[in-house]
Amino acid sequence: MKTWRKIRLGDACKTNMYSYSPKENWNFVNYLDTGNITDNKIDSIQYIDIVNEKLPSRARRKVKKDSIIYSTVRPNQHHFGIIKSQPENFLVSTGFAVIDTDSKVLDADFLYYLLTQSTVVESLHAIAEQSTSAYPSIKPSDIENLEIEIPDIATQKKIADVLFSLDKKIAQNMEINKNLVA
């Protein structure tokens, strides 16, 4: 079995790399706020016609495939997810830390599962409770400063694939249960 190694998360990923600028002249935006995603399940995406409506000041962060979005406010509320597909002109709230991995070192799915483990969420929430803001919050640097142990990239992908398969089966079973109740 290959050995795992300890890394500082910020050495294998970047946070908040891309932002929207009004100079881009989009006519509309599909916007995801922090409260509209929980445990990687999106409740709704807000369509904003920015020709006729004002864009919320927090609608600034751009994401791409495999970007991890992690709410910086009250991590214990599980407002996080990983982007696998997105609508056109998609922005997320500045209330998210957008995490993009160096794919040669760290698999995005593996990192998503690691960051959403209850021990990591609790650890980040403990940091948030020590913040000086009016509500518990973390900074992107708090995520970047996490030290994690990782295996080689092939093993990371295998682990993430197994966890994804389990999540998919759980979702299927929940749908079956909903139909049985109906």
BELQUIUR-V95217 format. One record per pair of residues at least 6 apart in sequence whose ideal C-beta (glycine too) atoms are under 6 Angstrom apart, sorted by the first residue. I is the first residue (numbers start at 0). J is the second residue. Records with the same first field share a line. If there is no record, write none. Layout:
# BELQUIUR-V95217
I = J ; J
This chain:
# BELQUIUR-V95217
1 = 150 ; 151
3 = 148 ; 150
5 = 146 ; 148
7 = 146
8 = 143 ; 145 ; 147
9 = 143
11 = 101 ; 104 ; 105
12 = 98 ; 100
13 = 99
14 = 96 ; 98 ; 139
15 = 97 ; 139
16 = 99
17 = 61
18 = 59
19 = 59 ; 61 ; 90
25 = 88
26 = 50
27 = 48 ; 88
28 = 47 ; 49 ; 88 ; 90
29 = 44 ; 46 ; 86 ; 88 ; 89
30 = 45 ; 47 ; 58 ; 90
31 = 44 ; 91
32 = 92
33 = 70 ; 78 ; 92 ; 94
35 = 42 ; 43
36 = 78 ; 80
37 = 77 ; 78
38 = 77
39 = 80
47 = 54
57 = 92 ; 93
58 = 90
59 = 93
60 = 91 ; 93 ; 97
62 = 82 ; 91 ; 97
65 = 107
66 = 82 ; 97 ; 99
67 = 81 ; 98 ; 111
68 = 80 ; 91 ; 95 ; 97
69 = 79 ; 96
70 = 78 ; 94 ; 95
71 = 94 ; 96 ; 136 ; 137
72 = 94 ; 136
73 = 135
74 = 120 ; 123 ; 124 ; 127
75 = 124
81 = 111
96 = 139 ; 142
100 = 107 ; 110
106 = 155 ; 156 ; 159
108 = 159
109 = 155 ; 158 ; 159
112 = 162
123 = 137
126 = 137 ; 141
127 = 135 ; 136 ; 137
128 = 135
130 = 136
